[in-house]
Amino acid sequence: MPSPAGWREVPCVECGAFVAGIDFGERCPACQRRRAKRVRVITRRVSLAVTAAVAAWVLTRPATSPTSQWAGVIAVPVAYVLTHLIVSRFAMEVLP
């Protein structure tokens, strides 16, 4: 919901500071940067853990054909990218 025309500043939902250019229920740029930094740390750790698990699974399964070898090689970076996207979106929604 946009702020009324006469109001120039609205409070940040997290820190309560009055900031121009944001709408009600939004965070100020400083709070948004802090939140994004926390999300990046969480996302990186979860993505690396999932990628390590996928890599371990691929290494423990013997490849029966060249196609399955390539599928295993491709699965590791794809697991990282997909996990990174999903966890970052989820963390931005869930983190307080």
mmCIF file as gemmi writes it, N, C-alpha and C atoms, coordinates in Angstrom:
data_model
loop_
_atom_site.group_PDB
_atom_site.id
_atom_site.type_symbol
_atom_site.label_atom_id
_atom_site.label_alt_id
_atom_site.label_comp_id
_atom_site.label_asym_id
_atom_site.label_entity_id
_atom_site.label_seq_id
_atom_site.pdbx_PDB_ins_code
_atom_site.Cartn_x
_atom_site.Cartn_y
_atom_site.Cartn_z
_atom_site.occupancy
_atom_site.B_iso_or_equiv
_atom_site.pdbx_formal_charge
_atom_site.auth_seq_id
_atom_site.auth_asym_id
_atom_site.pdbx_PDB_model_num
ATOM 1 N N . MET Axp A 1 ? 0.849 -1.171 0 1 0 ? 1 A 1
ATOM 2 C CA . MET Axp A 1 ? 0 0 0 1 0 ? 1 A 1
ATOM 3 C C . MET Axp A 1 ? 0.895 1.234 0 1 0 ? 1 A 1
ATOM 4 N N . PRO Axp A 2 ? 0.785 2.082 -1.011 1 0 ? 2 A 1
ATOM 5 C CA . PRO Axp A 2 ? 1.596 3.293 -1.049 1 0 ? 2 A 1
ATOM 6 C C . PRO Axp A 2 ? 1.209 4.254 0.064 1 0 ? 2 A 1
ATOM 7 N N . SER Axp A 3 ? 2.198 5.039 0.482 1 0 ? 3 A 1
ATOM 8 C CA . SER Axp A 3 ? 1.928 6.007 1.538 1 0 ? 3 A 1
ATOM 9 C C . SER Axp A 3 ? 1.041 7.128 1 1 0 ? 3 A 1
ATOM 10 N N . PRO Axp A 4 ? 0.237 7.727 1.873 1 0 ? 4 A 1
ATOM 11 C CA . PRO Axp A 4 ? -0.607 8.837 1.435 1 0 ? 4 A 1
ATOM 12 C C . PRO Axp A 4 ? 0.226 9.976 0.851 1 0 ? 4 A 1
ATOM 13 N N . ALA Axp A 5 ? -0.39 10.752 -0.019 1 0 ? 5 A 1
ATOM 14 C CA . ALA Axp A 5 ? 0.331 11.774 -0.77 1 0 ? 5 A 1
ATOM 15 C C . ALA Axp A 5 ? 1.007 12.805 0.129 1 0 ? 5 A 1
ATOM 16 N N . GLY Axp A 6 ? 0.432 13.128 1.258 1 0 ? 6 A 1
ATOM 17 C CA . GLY Axp A 6 ? 1.014 14.14 2.127 1 0 ? 6 A 1
ATOM 18 C C . GLY Axp A 6 ? 2.151 13.627 2.991 1 0 ? 6 A 1
ATOM 19 N N . TRP Axp A 7 ? 2.307 12.332 3.122 1 0 ? 7 A 1
ATOM 20 C CA . TRP Axp A 7 ? 3.339 11.762 3.982 1 0 ? 7 A 1
ATOM 21 C C . TRP Axp A 7 ? 4.607 11.538 3.175 1 0 ? 7 A 1
ATOM 22 N N . ARG Axp A 8 ? 5.688 12.048 3.681 1 0 ? 8 A 1
ATOM 23 C CA . ARG Axp A 8 ? 6.953 11.882 2.983 1 0 ? 8 A 1
ATOM 24 C C . ARG Axp A 8 ? 7.747 10.703 3.531 1 0 ? 8 A 1
ATOM 25 N N . GLU Axp A 9 ? 7.561 10.383 4.81 1 0 ? 9 A 1
ATOM 26 C CA . GLU Axp A 9 ? 8.317 9.309 5.425 1 0 ? 9 A 1
ATOM 27 C C . GLU Axp A 9 ? 7.383 8.365 6.167 1 0 ? 9 A 1
ATOM 28 N N . VAL Axp A 10 ? 7.707 7.087 6.125 1 0 ? 10 A 1
ATOM 29 C CA . VAL Axp A 10 ? 6.957 6.076 6.876 1 0 ? 10 A 1
ATOM 30 C C . VAL Axp A 10 ? 7.96 5.269 7.686 1 0 ? 10 A 1
ATOM 31 N N . PRO Axp A 11 ? 7.519 4.631 8.777 1 0 ? 11 A 1
ATOM 32 C CA . PRO Axp A 11 ? 8.472 3.885 9.611 1 0 ? 11 A 1
ATOM 33 C C . PRO Axp A 11 ? 8.861 2.545 8.979 1 0 ? 11 A 1
ATOM 34 N N . CYS Axp A 12 ? 10.108 2.171 9.231 1 0 ? 12 A 1
ATOM 35 C CA . CYS Axp A 12 ? 10.599 0.863 8.827 1 0 ? 12 A 1
ATOM 36 C C . CYS Axp A 12 ? 9.948 -0.182 9.722 1 0 ? 12 A 1
ATOM 37 N N . VAL Axp A 13 ? 9.563 -1.307 9.166 1 0 ? 13 A 1
ATOM 38 C CA . VAL Axp A 13 ? 8.87 -2.339 9.927 1 0 ? 13 A 1
ATOM 39 C C . VAL Axp A 13 ? 9.814 -3.008 10.931 1 0 ? 13 A 1
ATOM 40 N N . GLU Axp A 14 ? 11.118 -2.992 10.682 1 0 ? 14 A 1
ATOM 41 C CA . GLU Axp A 14 ? 12.06 -3.679 11.556 1 0 ? 14 A 1
ATOM 42 C C . GLU Axp A 14 ? 12.657 -2.764 12.616 1 0 ? 14 A 1
ATOM 43 N N . CYS Axp A 15 ? 13.213 -1.628 12.215 1 0 ? 15 A 1
ATOM 44 C CA . CYS Axp A 15 ? 13.902 -0.772 13.179 1 0 ? 15 A 1
ATOM 45 C C . CYS Axp A 15 ? 13.056 0.416 13.634 1 0 ? 15 A 1
ATOM 46 N N . GLY Axp A 16 ? 12.018 0.741 12.91 1 0 ? 16 A 1
ATOM 47 C CA . GLY Axp A 16 ? 11.134 1.827 13.302 1 0 ? 16 A 1
ATOM 48 C C . GLY Axp A 16 ? 11.591 3.207 12.869 1 0 ? 16 A 1
ATOM 49 N N . ALA Axp A 17 ? 12.718 3.293 12.167 1 0 ? 17 A 1
ATOM 50 C CA . ALA Axp A 17 ? 13.209 4.588 11.699 1 0 ? 17 A 1
ATOM 51 C C . ALA Axp A 17 ? 12.321 5.088 10.563 1 0 ? 17 A 1
ATOM 52 N N . PHE Axp A 18 ? 12.069 6.381 10.54 1 0 ? 18 A 1
ATOM 53 C CA . PHE Axp A 18 ? 11.261 6.975 9.475 1 0 ? 18 A 1
ATOM 54 C C . PHE Axp A 18 ? 12.152 7.221 8.268 1 0 ? 18 A 1
ATOM 55 N N . VAL Axp A 19 ? 11.755 6.631 7.141 1 0 ? 19 A 1
ATOM 56 C CA . VAL Axp A 19 ? 12.558 6.693 5.922 1 0 ? 19 A 1
ATOM 57 C C . VAL Axp A 19 ? 11.657 7.097 4.77 1 0 ? 19 A 1
ATOM 58 N N . ALA Axp A 20 ? 12.15 7.993 3.946 1 0 ? 20 A 1
ATOM 59 C CA . ALA Axp A 20 ? 11.398 8.4 2.755 1 0 ? 20 A 1
ATOM 60 C C . ALA Axp A 20 ? 11.565 7.352 1.665 1 0 ? 20 A 1
ATOM 61 N N . GLY Axp A 21 ? 10.534 7.145 0.896 1 0 ? 21 A 1
ATOM 62 C CA . GLY Axp A 21 ? 10.617 6.276 -0.265 1 0 ? 21 A 1
ATOM 63 C C . GLY Axp A 21 ? 10.225 4.828 -0.027 1 0 ? 21 A 1
ATOM 64 N N . ILE Axp A 22 ? 9.819 4.47 1.175 1 0 ? 22 A 1
ATOM 65 C CA . ILE Axp A 22 ? 9.352 3.106 1.402 1 0 ? 22 A 1
ATOM 66 C C . ILE Axp A 22 ? 7.865 3.136 1.725 1 0 ? 22 A 1
ATOM 67 N N . ASP Axp A 23 ? 7.209 2.006 1.57 1 0 ? 23 A 1
ATOM 68 C CA . ASP Axp A 23 ? 5.793 1.897 1.877 1 0 ? 23 A 1
ATOM 69 C C . ASP Axp A 23 ? 5.617 1.278 3.254 1 0 ? 23 A 1
ATOM 70 N N . PHE Axp A 24 ? 4.395 1.323 3.755 1 0 ? 24 A 1
ATOM 71 C CA . PHE Axp A 24 ? 4.108 0.698 5.034 1 0 ? 24 A 1
ATOM 72 C C . PHE Axp A 24 ? 4.381 -0.8 4.952 1 0 ? 24 A 1
ATOM 73 N N . GLY Axp A 25 ? 4.989 -1.349 6.005 1 0 ? 25 A 1
ATOM 74 C CA . GLY Axp A 25 ? 5.281 -2.772 6.044 1 0 ? 25 A 1
ATOM 75 C C . GLY Axp A 25 ? 6.565 -3.162 5.35 1 0 ? 25 A 1
ATOM 76 N N . GLU Axp A 26 ? 7.332 -2.211 4.86 1 0 ? 26 A 1
ATOM 77 C CA . GLU Axp A 26 ? 8.602 -2.506 4.204 1 0 ? 26 A 1
ATOM 78 C C . GLU Axp A 26 ? 9.76 -2.145 5.123 1 0 ? 26 A 1
ATOM 79 N N . ARG Axp A 27 ? 10.927 -2.665 4.781 1 0 ? 27 A 1
ATOM 80 C CA . ARG Axp A 27 ? 12.134 -2.381 5.547 1 0 ? 27 A 1
ATOM 81 C C . ARG Axp A 27 ? 12.918 -1.262 4.882 1 0 ? 27 A 1
ATOM 82 N N . CYS Axp A 28 ? 13.668 -0.527 5.704 1 0 ? 28 A 1
ATOM 83 C CA . CYS Axp A 28 ? 14.534 0.52 5.162 1 0 ? 28 A 1
ATOM 84 C C . CYS Axp A 28 ? 15.714 -0.147 4.455 1 0 ? 28 A 1
ATOM 85 N N . PRO Axp A 29 ? 16.446 0.584 3.63 1 0 ? 29 A 1
ATOM 86 C CA . PRO Axp A 29 ? 17.576 -0.015 2.911 1 0 ? 29 A 1
ATOM 87 C C . PRO Axp A 29 ? 18.631 -0.618 3.837 1 0 ? 29 A 1
ATOM 88 N N . ALA Axp A 30 ? 18.886 -0.011 4.978 1 0 ? 30 A 1
ATOM 89 C CA . ALA Axp A 30 ? 19.886 -0.553 5.906 1 0 ? 30 A 1
ATOM 90 C C . ALA Axp A 30 ? 19.426 -1.898 6.474 1 0 ? 30 A 1
ATOM 91 N N . CYS Axp A 31 ? 18.177 -1.985 6.877 1 0 ? 31 A 1
ATOM 92 C CA . CYS Axp A 31 ? 17.647 -3.253 7.399 1 0 ? 31 A 1
ATOM 93 C C . CYS Axp A 31 ? 17.592 -4.309 6.3 1 0 ? 31 A 1
ATOM 94 N N . GLN Axp A 32 ? 17.274 -3.894 5.101 1 0 ? 32 A 1
ATOM 95 C CA . GLN Axp A 32 ? 17.22 -4.838 3.978 1 0 ? 32 A 1
ATOM 96 C C . GLN Axp A 32 ? 18.611 -5.398 3.688 1 0 ? 32 A 1
ATOM 97 N N . ARG Axp A 33 ? 19.654 -4.553 3.771 1 0 ? 33 A 1
ATOM 98 C CA . ARG Axp A 33 ? 21.02 -5.03 3.558 1 0 ? 33 A 1
ATOM 99 C C . ARG Axp A 33 ? 21.44 -6.011 4.646 1 0 ? 33 A 1
ATOM 100 N N . ARG Axp A 34 ? 21.109 -5.711 5.91 1 0 ? 34 A 1
ATOM 101 C CA . ARG Axp A 34 ? 21.439 -6.633 7.007 1 0 ? 34 A 1
ATOM 102 C C . ARG Axp A 34 ? 20.744 -7.974 6.818 1 0 ? 34 A 1
ATOM 103 N N . ARG Axp A 35 ? 19.508 -7.922 6.433 1 0 ? 35 A 1
ATOM 104 C CA . ARG Axp A 35 ? 18.736 -9.152 6.224 1 0 ? 35 A 1
ATOM 105 C C . ARG Axp A 35 ? 19.313 -9.953 5.057 1 0 ? 35 A 1
ATOM 106 N N . ALA Axp A 36 ? 19.661 -9.281 3.973 1 0 ? 36 A 1
ATOM 107 C CA . ALA Axp A 36 ? 20.228 -9.963 2.808 1 0 ? 36 A 1
ATOM 108 C C . ALA Axp A 36 ? 21.572 -10.599 3.155 1 0 ? 36 A 1
ATOM 109 N N . LYS Axp A 37 ? 22.351 -9.954 4.004 1 0 ? 37 A 1
ATOM 110 C CA . LYS Axp A 37 ? 23.64 -10.509 4.414 1 0 ? 37 A 1
ATOM 111 C C . LYS Axp A 37 ? 23.439 -11.789 5.211 1 0 ? 37 A 1
ATOM 112 N N . ARG Axp A 38 ? 22.482 -11.799 6.14 1 0 ? 38 A 1
ATOM 113 C CA . ARG Axp A 38 ? 22.184 -13.004 6.913 1 0 ? 38 A 1
ATOM 114 C C . ARG Axp A 38 ? 21.695 -14.123 5.999 1 0 ? 38 A 1
ATOM 115 N N . VAL Axp A 39 ? 20.86 -13.771 5.047 1 0 ? 39 A 1
ATOM 116 C CA . VAL Axp A 39 ? 20.334 -14.763 4.113 1 0 ? 39 A 1
ATOM 117 C C . VAL Axp A 39 ? 21.454 -15.356 3.269 1 0 ? 39 A 1
ATOM 118 N N . ARG Axp A 40 ? 22.398 -14.532 2.827 1 0 ? 40 A 1
ATOM 119 C CA . ARG Axp A 40 ? 23.508 -15.039 2.022 1 0 ? 40 A 1
ATOM 120 C C . ARG Axp A 40 ? 24.347 -16.047 2.796 1 0 ? 40 A 1
ATOM 121 N N . VAL Axp A 41 ? 24.597 -15.773 4.077 1 0 ? 41 A 1
ATOM 122 C CA . VAL Axp A 41 ? 25.386 -16.698 4.891 1 0 ? 41 A 1
ATOM 123 C C . VAL Axp A 41 ? 24.659 -18.028 5.043 1 0 ? 41 A 1
ATOM 124 N N . ILE Axp A 42 ? 23.379 -17.975 5.375 1 0 ? 42 A 1
ATOM 125 C CA . ILE Axp A 42 ? 22.592 -19.198 5.545 1 0 ? 42 A 1
ATOM 126 C C . ILE Axp A 42 ? 22.508 -19.967 4.234 1 0 ? 42 A 1
ATOM 127 N N . THR Axp A 43 ? 22.258 -19.264 3.156 1 0 ? 43 A 1
ATOM 128 C CA . THR Axp A 43 ? 22.118 -19.897 1.845 1 0 ? 43 A 1
ATOM 129 C C . THR Axp A 43 ? 23.411 -20.583 1.425 1 0 ? 43 A 1
ATOM 130 N N . ARG Axp A 44 ? 24.524 -19.913 1.636 1 0 ? 44 A 1
ATOM 131 C CA . ARG Axp A 44 ? 25.809 -20.478 1.245 1 0 ? 44 A 1
ATOM 132 C C . ARG Axp A 44 ? 26.09 -21.772 2.012 1 0 ? 44 A 1
ATOM 133 N N . ARG Axp A 45 ? 25.838 -21.749 3.309 1 0 ? 45 A 1
ATOM 134 C CA . ARG Axp A 45 ? 26.114 -22.936 4.126 1 0 ? 45 A 1
ATOM 135 C C . ARG Axp A 45 ? 25.21 -24.11 3.74 1 0 ? 45 A 1
ATOM 136 N N . VAL Axp A 46 ? 23.931 -23.85 3.582 1 0 ? 46 A 1
ATOM 137 C CA . VAL Axp A 46 ? 22.997 -24.925 3.226 1 0 ? 46 A 1
ATOM 138 C C . VAL Axp A 46 ? 23.319 -25.456 1.827 1 0 ? 46 A 1
ATOM 139 N N . SER Axp A 47 ? 23.601 -24.569 0.897 1 0 ? 47 A 1
ATOM 140 C CA . SER Axp A 47 ? 23.901 -25.003 -0.469 1 0 ? 47 A 1
ATOM 141 C C . SER Axp A 47 ? 25.162 -25.853 -0.524 1 0 ? 47 A 1
ATOM 142 N N . LEU Axp A 48 ? 26.187 -25.476 0.225 1 0 ? 48 A 1
ATOM 143 C CA . LEU Axp A 48 ? 27.405 -26.271 0.239 1 0 ? 48 A 1
ATOM 144 C C . LEU Axp A 48 ? 27.185 -27.626 0.891 1 0 ? 48 A 1
ATOM 145 N N . ALA Axp A 49 ? 26.376 -27.676 1.946 1 0 ? 49 A 1
ATOM 146 C CA . ALA Axp A 49 ? 26.086 -28.959 2.597 1 0 ? 49 A 1
ATOM 147 C C . ALA Axp A 49 ? 25.324 -29.893 1.655 1 0 ? 49 A 1
ATOM 148 N N . VAL Axp A 50 ? 24.33 -29.365 0.976 1 0 ? 50 A 1
ATOM 149 C CA . VAL Axp A 50 ? 23.555 -30.19 0.04 1 0 ? 50 A 1
ATOM 150 C C . VAL Axp A 50 ? 24.43 -30.631 -1.127 1 0 ? 50 A 1
ATOM 151 N N . THR Axp A 51 ? 25.269 -29.741 -1.623 1 0 ? 51 A 1
ATOM 152 C CA . THR Axp A 51 ? 26.147 -30.088 -2.731 1 0 ? 51 A 1
ATOM 153 C C . THR Axp A 51 ? 27.156 -31.151 -2.313 1 0 ? 51 A 1
ATOM 154 N N . ALA Axp A 52 ? 27.671 -31.061 -1.099 1 0 ? 52 A 1
ATOM 155 C CA . ALA Axp A 52 ? 28.587 -32.089 -0.605 1 0 ? 52 A 1
ATOM 156 C C . ALA Axp A 52 ? 27.887 -33.434 -0.496 1 0 ? 52 A 1
ATOM 157 N N . ALA Axp A 53 ? 26.641 -33.425 -0.053 1 0 ? 53 A 1
ATOM 158 C CA . ALA Axp A 53 ? 25.886 -34.675 0.037 1 0 ? 53 A 1
ATOM 159 C C . ALA Axp A 53 ? 25.649 -35.271 -1.349 1 0 ? 53 A 1
ATOM 160 N N . VAL Axp A 54 ? 25.303 -34.453 -2.317 1 0 ? 54 A 1
ATOM 161 C CA . VAL Axp A 54 ? 25.09 -34.942 -3.684 1 0 ? 54 A 1
ATOM 162 C C . VAL Axp A 54 ? 26.407 -35.458 -4.27 1 0 ? 54 A 1
ATOM 163 N N . ALA Axp A 55 ? 27.491 -34.745 -4.034 1 0 ? 55 A 1
ATOM 164 C CA . ALA Axp A 55 ? 28.791 -35.187 -4.543 1 0 ? 55 A 1
ATOM 165 C C . ALA Axp A 55 ? 29.2 -36.52 -3.912 1 0 ? 55 A 1
ATOM 166 N N . ALA Axp A 56 ? 28.957 -36.675 -2.617 1 0 ? 56 A 1
ATOM 167 C CA . ALA Axp A 56 ? 29.274 -37.945 -1.959 1 0 ? 56 A 1
ATOM 168 C C . ALA Axp A 56 ? 28.428 -39.073 -2.532 1 0 ? 56 A 1
ATOM 169 N N . TRP Axp A 57 ? 27.178 -38.79 -2.78 1 0 ? 57 A 1
ATOM 170 C CA . TRP Axp A 57 ? 26.301 -39.809 -3.355 1 0 ? 57 A 1
ATOM 171 C C . TRP Axp A 57 ? 26.77 -40.201 -4.758 1 0 ? 57 A 1
ATOM 172 N N . VAL Axp A 58 ? 27.156 -39.22 -5.551 1 0 ? 58 A 1
ATOM 173 C CA . VAL Axp A 58 ? 27.625 -39.503 -6.914 1 0 ? 58 A 1
ATOM 174 C C . VAL Axp A 58 ? 28.92 -40.304 -6.88 1 0 ? 58 A 1
ATOM 175 N N . LEU Axp A 59 ? 29.815 -39.985 -5.943 1 0 ? 59 A 1
ATOM 176 C CA . LEU Axp A 59 ? 31.093 -40.704 -5.87 1 0 ? 59 A 1
ATOM 177 C C . LEU Axp A 59 ? 30.936 -42.131 -5.369 1 0 ? 59 A 1
ATOM 178 N N . THR Axp A 60 ? 29.937 -42.403 -4.549 1 0 ? 60 A 1
ATOM 179 C CA . THR Axp A 60 ? 29.769 -43.751 -4.012 1 0 ? 60 A 1
ATOM 180 C C . THR Axp A 60 ? 29.021 -44.675 -4.964 1 0 ? 60 A 1
ATOM 181 N N . ARG Axp A 61 ? 28.354 -44.145 -5.941 1 0 ? 61 A 1
ATOM 182 C CA . ARG Axp A 61 ? 27.626 -44.963 -6.911 1 0 ? 61 A 1
ATOM 183 C C . ARG Axp A 61 ? 28.496 -45.16 -8.145 1 0 ? 61 A 1
ATOM 184 N N . PRO Axp A 62 ? 28.814 -46.397 -8.48 1 0 ? 62 A 1
ATOM 185 C CA . PRO Axp A 62 ? 29.636 -46.616 -9.683 1 0 ? 62 A 1
ATOM 186 C C . PRO Axp A 62 ? 28.829 -46.303 -10.947 1 0 ? 62 A 1
ATOM 187 N N . ALA Axp A 63 ? 29.468 -45.602 -11.857 1 0 ? 63 A 1
ATOM 188 C CA . ALA Axp A 63 ? 28.804 -45.251 -13.116 1 0 ? 63 A 1
ATOM 189 C C . ALA Axp A 63 ? 28.796 -46.464 -14.039 1 0 ? 63 A 1
ATOM 190 N N . THR Axp A 64 ? 27.646 -46.77 -14.577 1 0 ? 64 A 1
ATOM 191 C CA . THR Axp A 64 ? 27.524 -47.936 -15.463 1 0 ? 64 A 1
ATOM 192 C C . THR Axp A 64 ? 27.693 -47.575 -16.929 1 0 ? 64 A 1
ATOM 193 N N . SER Axp A 65 ? 27.597 -46.3 -17.251 1 0 ? 65 A 1
ATOM 194 C CA . SER Axp A 65 ? 27.755 -45.878 -18.643 1 0 ? 65 A 1
ATOM 195 C C . SER Axp A 65 ? 28.292 -44.448 -18.661 1 0 ? 65 A 1
ATOM 196 N N . PRO Axp A 66 ? 28.804 -44.007 -19.796 1 0 ? 66 A 1
ATOM 197 C CA . PRO Axp A 66 ? 29.272 -42.618 -19.895 1 0 ? 66 A 1
ATOM 198 C C . PRO Axp A 66 ? 28.157 -41.597 -19.654 1 0 ? 66 A 1
ATOM 199 N N . THR Axp A 67 ? 26.953 -41.97 -20.037 1 0 ? 67 A 1
ATOM 200 C CA . THR Axp A 67 ? 25.82 -41.059 -19.82 1 0 ? 67 A 1
ATOM 201 C C . THR Axp A 67 ? 25.564 -40.863 -18.335 1 0 ? 67 A 1
ATOM 202 N N . SER Axp A 68 ? 25.652 -41.936 -17.578 1 0 ? 68 A 1
ATOM 203 C CA . SER Axp A 68 ? 25.435 -41.794 -16.138 1 0 ? 68 A 1
ATOM 204 C C . SER Axp A 68 ? 26.584 -41.034 -15.481 1 0 ? 68 A 1
ATOM 205 N N . GLN Axp A 69 ? 27.791 -41.149 -16.029 1 0 ? 69 A 1
ATOM 206 C CA . GLN Axp A 69 ? 28.909 -40.355 -15.513 1 0 ? 69 A 1
ATOM 207 C C . GLN Axp A 69 ? 28.64 -38.866 -15.711 1 0 ? 69 A 1
ATOM 208 N N . TRP Axp A 70 ? 28.19 -38.51 -16.902 1 0 ? 70 A 1
ATOM 209 C CA . TRP Axp A 70 ? 27.908 -37.102 -17.18 1 0 ? 70 A 1
ATOM 210 C C . TRP Axp A 70 ? 26.728 -36.587 -16.351 1 0 ? 70 A 1
ATOM 211 N N . ALA Axp A 71 ? 25.752 -37.442 -16.137 1 0 ? 71 A 1
ATOM 212 C CA . ALA Axp A 71 ? 24.617 -37.047 -15.298 1 0 ? 71 A 1
ATOM 213 C C . ALA Axp A 71 ? 25.08 -36.745 -13.881 1 0 ? 71 A 1
ATOM 214 N N . GLY Axp A 72 ? 26.001 -37.564 -13.373 1 0 ? 72 A 1
ATOM 215 C CA . GLY Axp A 72 ? 26.55 -37.312 -12.043 1 0 ? 72 A 1
ATOM 216 C C . GLY Axp A 72 ? 27.369 -36.042 -11.992 1 0 ? 72 A 1
ATOM 217 N N . VAL Axp A 73 ? 28.146 -35.782 -13.025 1 0 ? 73 A 1
ATOM 218 C CA . VAL Axp A 73 ? 28.962 -34.567 -13.082 1 0 ? 73 A 1
ATOM 219 C C . VAL Axp A 73 ? 28.08 -33.323 -13.154 1 0 ? 73 A 1
ATOM 220 N N . ILE Axp A 74 ? 27.014 -33.407 -13.894 1 0 ? 74 A 1
ATOM 221 C CA . ILE Axp A 74 ? 26.103 -32.265 -14.049 1 0 ? 74 A 1
ATOM 222 C C . ILE Axp A 74 ? 25.241 -32.078 -12.803 1 0 ? 74 A 1
ATOM 223 N N . ALA Axp A 75 ? 24.947 -33.161 -12.098 1 0 ? 75 A 1
ATOM 224 C CA . ALA Axp A 75 ? 24.054 -33.078 -10.934 1 0 ? 75 A 1
ATOM 225 C C . ALA Axp A 75 ? 24.629 -32.24 -9.808 1 0 ? 75 A 1
ATOM 226 N N . VAL Axp A 76 ? 25.953 -32.241 -9.645 1 0 ? 76 A 1
ATOM 227 C CA . VAL Axp A 76 ? 26.557 -31.524 -8.512 1 0 ? 76 A 1
ATOM 228 C C . VAL Axp A 76 ? 26.371 -30.008 -8.635 1 0 ? 76 A 1
ATOM 229 N N . PRO Axp A 77 ? 26.768 -29.36 -9.731 1 0 ? 77 A 1
ATOM 230 C CA . PRO Axp A 77 ? 26.535 -27.902 -9.801 1 0 ? 77 A 1
ATOM 231 C C . PRO Axp A 77 ? 25.055 -27.532 -9.885 1 0 ? 77 A 1
ATOM 232 N N . VAL Axp A 78 ? 24.258 -28.39 -10.504 1 0 ? 78 A 1
ATOM 233 C CA . VAL Axp A 78 ? 22.82 -28.116 -10.577 1 0 ? 78 A 1
ATOM 234 C C . VAL Axp A 78 ? 22.215 -28.149 -9.182 1 0 ? 78 A 1
ATOM 235 N N . ALA Axp A 79 ? 22.679 -29.076 -8.356 1 0 ? 79 A 1
ATOM 236 C CA . ALA Axp A 79 ? 22.196 -29.15 -6.973 1 0 ? 79 A 1
ATOM 237 C C . ALA Axp A 79 ? 22.543 -27.872 -6.224 1 0 ? 79 A 1
ATOM 238 N N . TYR Axp A 80 ? 23.747 -27.347 -6.446 1 0 ? 80 A 1
ATOM 239 C CA . TYR Axp A 80 ? 24.14 -26.104 -5.769 1 0 ? 80 A 1
ATOM 240 C C . TYR Axp A 80 ? 23.253 -24.943 -6.21 1 0 ? 80 A 1
ATOM 241 N N . VAL Axp A 81 ? 23.067 -24.792 -7.493 1 0 ? 81 A 1
ATOM 242 C CA . VAL Axp A 81 ? 22.292 -23.66 -8.009 1 0 ? 81 A 1
ATOM 243 C C . VAL Axp A 81 ? 20.841 -23.728 -7.549 1 0 ? 81 A 1
ATOM 244 N N . LEU Axp A 82 ? 20.227 -24.896 -7.682 1 0 ? 82 A 1
ATOM 245 C CA . LEU Axp A 82 ? 18.828 -25.023 -7.28 1 0 ? 82 A 1
ATOM 246 C C . LEU Axp A 82 ? 18.65 -24.818 -5.78 1 0 ? 82 A 1
ATOM 247 N N . THR Axp A 83 ? 19.544 -25.405 -4.988 1 0 ? 83 A 1
ATOM 248 C CA . THR Axp A 83 ? 19.462 -25.221 -3.538 1 0 ? 83 A 1
ATOM 249 C C . THR Axp A 83 ? 19.662 -23.764 -3.172 1 0 ? 83 A 1
ATOM 250 N N . HIS Axp A 84 ? 20.589 -23.102 -3.832 1 0 ? 84 A 1
ATOM 251 C CA . HIS Axp A 84 ? 20.848 -21.689 -3.554 1 0 ? 84 A 1
ATOM 252 C C . HIS Axp A 84 ? 19.608 -20.849 -3.834 1 0 ? 84 A 1
ATOM 253 N N . LEU Axp A 85 ? 18.972 -21.075 -4.966 1 0 ? 85 A 1
ATOM 254 C CA . LEU Axp A 85 ? 17.776 -20.306 -5.311 1 0 ? 85 A 1
ATOM 255 C C . LEU Axp A 85 ? 16.62 -20.567 -4.347 1 0 ? 85 A 1
ATOM 256 N N . ILE Axp A 86 ? 16.388 -21.831 -4.044 1 0 ? 86 A 1
ATOM 257 C CA . ILE Axp A 86 ? 15.26 -22.185 -3.184 1 0 ? 86 A 1
ATOM 258 C C . ILE Axp A 86 ? 15.468 -21.692 -1.765 1 0 ? 86 A 1
ATOM 259 N N . VAL Axp A 87 ? 16.65 -21.918 -1.216 1 0 ? 87 A 1
ATOM 260 C CA . VAL Axp A 87 ? 16.913 -21.519 0.176 1 0 ? 87 A 1
ATOM 261 C C . VAL Axp A 87 ? 16.935 -20.006 0.313 1 0 ? 87 A 1
ATOM 262 N N . SER Axp A 88 ? 17.478 -19.297 -0.652 1 0 ? 88 A 1
ATOM 263 C CA . SER Axp A 88 ? 17.503 -17.835 -0.54 1 0 ? 88 A 1
ATOM 264 C C . SER Axp A 88 ? 16.092 -17.258 -0.565 1 0 ? 88 A 1
ATOM 265 N N . ARG Axp A 89 ? 15.246 -17.762 -1.428 1 0 ? 89 A 1
ATOM 266 C CA . ARG Axp A 89 ? 13.861 -17.291 -1.488 1 0 ? 89 A 1
ATOM 267 C C . ARG Axp A 89 ? 13.117 -17.632 -0.196 1 0 ? 89 A 1
ATOM 268 N N . PHE Axp A 90 ? 13.31 -18.862 0.292 1 0 ? 90 A 1
ATOM 269 C CA . PHE Axp A 90 ? 12.657 -19.306 1.514 1 0 ? 90 A 1
ATOM 270 C C . PHE Axp A 90 ? 13.135 -18.504 2.723 1 0 ? 90 A 1
ATOM 271 N N . ALA Axp A 91 ? 14.451 -18.269 2.808 1 0 ? 91 A 1
ATOM 272 C CA . ALA Axp A 91 ? 15.004 -17.533 3.945 1 0 ? 91 A 1
ATOM 273 C C . ALA Axp A 91 ? 14.546 -16.078 3.955 1 0 ? 91 A 1
ATOM 274 N N . MET Axp A 92 ? 14.421 -15.466 2.784 1 0 ? 92 A 1
ATOM 275 C CA . MET Axp A 92 ? 13.953 -14.078 2.738 1 0 ? 92 A 1
ATOM 276 C C . MET Axp A 92 ? 12.506 -13.971 3.223 1 0 ? 92 A 1
ATOM 277 N N . GLU Axp A 93 ? 11.726 -15.006 3.007 1 0 ? 93 A 1
ATOM 278 C CA . GLU Axp A 93 ? 10.342 -14.979 3.447 1 0 ? 93 A 1
ATOM 279 C C . GLU Axp A 93 ? 10.202 -15.324 4.925 1 0 ? 93 A 1
ATOM 280 N N . VAL Axp A 94 ? 11.029 -16.224 5.424 1 0 ? 94 A 1
ATOM 281 C CA . VAL Axp A 94 ? 10.84 -16.768 6.763 1 0 ? 94 A 1
ATOM 282 C C . VAL Axp A 94 ? 11.591 -15.995 7.848 1 0 ? 94 A 1
ATOM 283 N N . LEU Axp A 95 ? 12.789 -15.512 7.544 1 0 ? 95 A 1
ATOM 284 C CA . LEU Axp A 95 ? 13.585 -14.828 8.572 1 0 ? 95 A 1
ATOM 285 C C . LEU Axp A 95 ? 12.852 -13.604 9.119 1 0 ? 95 A 1
ATOM 286 N N . PRO Axp A 96 ? 12.906 -13.41 10.415 1 0 ? 96 A 1
ATOM 287 C CA . PRO Axp A 96 ? 12.237 -12.225 10.984 1 0 ? 96 A 1
ATOM 288 C C . PRO Axp A 96 ? 12.948 -10.935 10.669 1 0 ? 96 A 1
